[in-house]
């Protein structure tokens, strides 16, 4: 297990929200012979890469993250959500899967009961990548929601919750963007944004209480290009961890 590295006000909490690990690892620099390419149905044909990570459960913002053992981890093809490959987490919540570089995949984690986890990278991974995430139980979800004023009905865990991190091509968090959902949530929250109504210096946003349906998340900046996620199916009682990538944004 690992201790939370942040305070209840979510300072420095991209790790807590499970959003620090979607970027790709650096390509290997040794002189080993390249592995043979893997052909896939979605057109990817690069060498094999490893998708690894750790599944944890956040029971309270002041507690440690507990590993989730024996969780089913599947990599799904984004276009039709068919299963590309799957495994289960070990006693430490760790998992590792191999796919062809460039495969347009997202991760689904299930335990047979809610909540479900969905991890959506900004782009098809072309190098080894870390898809770690931490699910929130109902208590922790309510604690996060309490930090976002303006939601008189509280957080409904039976709906979908979407945690968003916005980065540029260098994986630098991008501030000043508004986040919208194709299926509007009851509340879009920007932790630590001081009421600005836009992503903060950590590039964070949370869309609470999204009606289960096909959805797409968009980052909008009036002075520059927008960023969009793939379209994916939000199941009931799910928590999606979405990374969006946009050009570097010059904040005011």
C-alpha positions as CSV (number, residue, x, y, z in Angstrom):
1,X,0.0,0.0,0.0
2,X,1.1,3.6,-0.4
3,X,0.4,6.7,1.7
4,X,-1.4,9.6,0.1
5,X,0.9,12.4,-0.7
6,X,-1.7,15.2,-0.4
7,X,-4.0,17.0,2.0
8,X,-7.8,16.9,2.1
9,X,-8.0,20.0,-0.1
10,X,-6.5,17.9,-3.0
11,X,-3.3,19.8,-3.1
12,X,-0.9,17.8,-5.3
13,X,-3.6,15.1,-5.7
14,X,-3.2,14.1,-9.3
15,X,-1.7,10.8,-7.9
16,X,-4.7,10.4,-5.6
17,X,-7.1,10.9,-8.5
18,X,-5.2,8.3,-10.5
19,X,-4.3,10.7,-13.2
20,X,-0.5,10.9,-13.0
21,X,0.2,7.7,-14.7
22,X,-1.4,7.7,-18.2
23,X,1.6,9.0,-20.0
24,X,4.1,6.7,-21.7
25,X,7.4,5.7,-20.3
26,X,10.5,6.7,-22.1
27,X,11.6,4.4,-24.9
28,X,14.4,2.0,-23.9
29,X,17.9,3.1,-24.7
30,X,19.8,-0.2,-24.7
31,X,21.1,-1.9,-27.8
32,X,19.0,-5.0,-27.5
33,X,17.5,-6.4,-30.7
34,X,13.9,-5.0,-31.3
35,X,11.1,-7.4,-30.6
36,X,9.0,-8.6,-33.6
37,X,6.0,-6.6,-34.5
38,X,2.5,-7.7,-33.4
39,X,-0.3,-7.5,-35.9
40,X,-3.7,-6.3,-34.6
41,X,-7.2,-5.9,-35.9
42,X,-7.2,-2.1,-35.4
43,X,-4.3,-1.6,-37.8
44,X,-1.5,-1.3,-35.2
45,X,1.5,-3.3,-36.1
46,X,4.3,-2.1,-33.9
47,X,6.6,-4.0,-31.6
48,X,5.1,-5.3,-28.3
49,X,4.8,-2.9,-25.5
50,X,3.9,-3.4,-21.8
51,X,0.8,-1.8,-20.2
52,X,1.3,-2.0,-16.4
53,X,0.0,-0.4,-13.3
54,X,-1.5,-0.8,-9.9
55,X,-5.2,-0.9,-8.9
56,X,-5.9,0.6,-5.5
57,X,-9.0,1.7,-3.5
58,X,-9.3,5.1,-1.8
59,X,-11.5,4.6,1.2
60,X,-10.9,8.1,2.7
61,X,-8.9,11.1,1.6
62,X,-6.9,10.9,4.9
63,X,-6.2,7.1,4.7
64,X,-3.8,5.0,2.6
65,X,-4.7,3.5,-0.7
66,X,-5.4,-0.2,-0.4
67,X,-4.4,-2.6,-3.2
68,X,-7.2,-4.3,-5.0
69,X,-6.3,-8.0,-5.5
70,X,-7.9,-10.4,-8.0
71,X,-9.4,-7.5,-10.0
72,X,-10.1,-8.3,-13.7
73,X,-8.1,-6.0,-15.9
74,X,-9.0,-5.8,-19.6
75,X,-7.6,-3.8,-22.4
76,X,-10.5,-2.9,-24.8
77,X,-10.3,-1.7,-28.4
78,X,-11.7,1.8,-28.3
79,X,-13.6,1.5,-31.5
80,X,-16.0,-1.3,-30.3
81,X,-14.9,-2.1,-26.7
82,X,-14.0,-5.7,-27.6
83,X,-11.4,-7.3,-25.4
84,X,-7.9,-7.3,-26.7
85,X,-6.2,-9.0,-23.8
86,X,-6.9,-9.5,-20.0
87,X,-5.3,-10.4,-16.7
88,X,-6.0,-10.2,-13.0
89,X,-4.2,-8.1,-10.4
90,X,-1.9,-9.8,-7.8
91,X,-2.0,-9.4,-4.1
92,X,-0.3,-6.0,-4.4
93,X,-2.9,-4.8,-7.0
94,X,-0.3,-4.9,-9.7
95,X,-1.0,-5.9,-13.3
96,X,0.9,-6.2,-16.6
97,X,-0.3,-6.8,-20.2
98,X,1.3,-6.8,-23.6
99,X,-0.1,-5.3,-26.8
100,X,1.2,-4.0,-30.1
101,X,2.6,-0.4,-30.0
102,X,0.0,2.0,-31.3
103,X,-3.0,-0.1,-30.3
104,X,-5.9,2.2,-29.6
105,X,-6.9,0.7,-26.3
106,X,-8.4,1.7,-23.0
107,X,-8.5,-0.2,-19.7
108,X,-11.5,-1.6,-17.8
109,X,-11.1,-2.9,-14.3
110,X,-13.9,-4.9,-12.6
111,X,-14.3,-6.9,-9.4
112,X,-17.8,-8.3,-10.1
113,X,-19.4,-5.5,-8.1
114,X,-19.3,-1.7,-8.5
115,X,-17.6,0.6,-8.9
116,X,-16.0,-0.1,-12.3
117,X,-12.9,1.6,-13.5
118,X,-12.2,2.9,-17.0
119,X,-8.8,4.4,-17.9
120,X,-8.6,6.3,-21.2
121,X,-5.2,7.6,-22.4
122,X,-4.9,10.7,-24.5
123,X,-3.5,8.7,-27.5
124,X,-2.7,5.2,-28.5
125,X,0.5,4.2,-26.5
126,X,3.6,3.8,-28.6
127,X,5.9,2.9,-25.7
128,X,5.5,1.2,-22.4
129,X,2.9,2.9,-20.3
130,X,1.5,3.0,-16.8
131,X,-2.3,2.8,-16.4
132,X,-2.4,2.9,-12.6
133,X,-5.7,4.1,-11.0
134,X,-7.4,4.4,-7.6
135,X,-11.1,3.8,-7.3
136,X,-13.1,5.8,-4.7
137,X,-15.6,4.1,-2.4
138,X,-18.8,6.0,-1.6
139,X,-17.3,7.7,1.5
140,X,-14.2,9.0,-0.4
141,X,-16.3,10.0,-3.4
142,X,-18.6,12.1,-1.1
143,X,-15.4,13.7,0.5
144,X,-14.2,14.7,-3.0
145,X,-17.6,16.1,-3.9
146,X,-17.8,18.1,-0.7
147,X,-14.7,20.1,-2.0
148,X,-16.8,21.2,-5.0
149,X,-19.5,23.6,-4.0
150,X,-22.7,24.1,-6.0
151,X,-24.1,20.6,-5.9
152,X,-27.1,20.7,-3.5
153,X,-28.0,17.0,-4.0
154,X,-24.5,15.6,-3.2
155,X,-22.8,12.9,-5.3
156,X,-24.8,10.0,-6.6
157,X,-22.5,7.0,-6.8
158,X,-25.0,5.1,-8.9
159,X,-24.2,7.3,-11.9
160,X,-20.8,7.8,-13.7
161,X,-18.0,9.9,-12.4
162,X,-15.3,11.2,-14.7
163,X,-11.9,12.4,-13.5
164,X,-10.0,14.5,-16.1
165,X,-6.4,15.5,-16.5
166,X,-5.4,17.9,-19.3
167,X,-1.9,17.9,-20.6
168,X,0.1,19.1,-23.6
169,X,2.4,17.0,-25.9
170,X,5.1,17.1,-23.2
171,X,2.7,15.8,-20.5
172,X,2.7,19.3,-18.8
173,X,-0.6,20.0,-17.1
174,X,-2.6,22.7,-18.8
175,X,-4.7,25.4,-16.9
176,X,-7.5,27.6,-18.1
177,X,-9.7,25.2,-20.0
178,X,-13.3,24.5,-19.3
179,X,-14.4,20.8,-19.5
180,X,-17.7,19.7,-21.0
181,X,-19.5,16.3,-21.3
182,X,-21.6,15.1,-24.2
183,X,-24.0,13.8,-21.5
184,X,-23.9,16.8,-19.1
185,X,-23.1,16.0,-15.5
186,X,-24.8,17.5,-12.6
187,X,-21.6,19.3,-11.6
188,X,-18.3,20.0,-13.2
189,X,-15.7,20.7,-10.5
190,X,-12.2,22.3,-10.8
191,X,-10.3,21.5,-7.6
192,X,-7.9,24.2,-6.5
193,X,-9.0,26.6,-9.2
194,X,-10.1,29.3,-6.8
195,X,-13.5,29.5,-8.4
196,X,-12.1,30.3,-11.9
197,X,-14.3,27.7,-13.6
198,X,-11.4,26.2,-15.5
199,X,-8.7,23.6,-15.1
200,X,-6.1,24.6,-12.5
201,X,-2.3,24.4,-12.6
202,X,-2.5,20.7,-12.3
203,X,-4.9,20.5,-15.3
204,X,-7.6,18.8,-13.2
205,X,-11.4,18.6,-13.5
206,X,-14.1,16.2,-12.3
207,X,-17.5,15.7,-13.9
208,X,-19.8,14.2,-11.3
209,X,-23.1,12.3,-11.8
210,X,-23.0,11.7,-15.6
211,X,-25.9,9.7,-16.9
212,X,-24.7,6.2,-18.1
213,X,-24.5,6.4,-21.8
214,X,-22.1,6.9,-24.7
215,X,-20.0,10.0,-23.7
216,X,-17.1,12.2,-24.8
217,X,-15.2,14.8,-22.8
218,X,-14.1,18.0,-24.4
219,X,-11.6,20.6,-23.2
220,X,-12.4,24.1,-24.5
221,X,-10.1,27.2,-24.5
222,X,-11.6,30.3,-26.3
223,X,-8.1,31.3,-27.5
224,X,-6.9,27.9,-28.9
225,X,-7.8,24.4,-30.2
226,X,-10.0,22.1,-28.2
227,X,-9.1,18.6,-27.0
228,X,-11.4,15.6,-27.0
229,X,-11.5,12.1,-25.6
230,X,-12.6,9.1,-27.5
231,X,-16.3,8.2,-27.2
232,X,-16.8,5.5,-24.6
233,X,-19.7,3.8,-22.8
234,X,-20.1,5.0,-19.2
235,X,-21.6,2.2,-17.2
236,X,-23.6,2.8,-14.0
237,X,-21.5,3.1,-10.8
238,X,-18.3,3.7,-12.9
239,X,-15.3,5.9,-12.4
240,X,-13.5,6.9,-15.6
241,X,-9.9,8.4,-15.6
242,X,-9.5,10.4,-18.7
243,X,-6.4,12.1,-20.1
244,X,-6.9,14.9,-22.7
245,X,-4.0,16.3,-24.8
246,X,-4.0,19.8,-26.3
247,X,-1.4,22.2,-27.6
248,X,0.5,24.2,-25.0
249,X,-1.9,26.7,-23.5
250,X,-0.5,30.2,-22.6
251,X,-2.4,31.0,-19.4
252,X,-3.2,34.6,-18.6
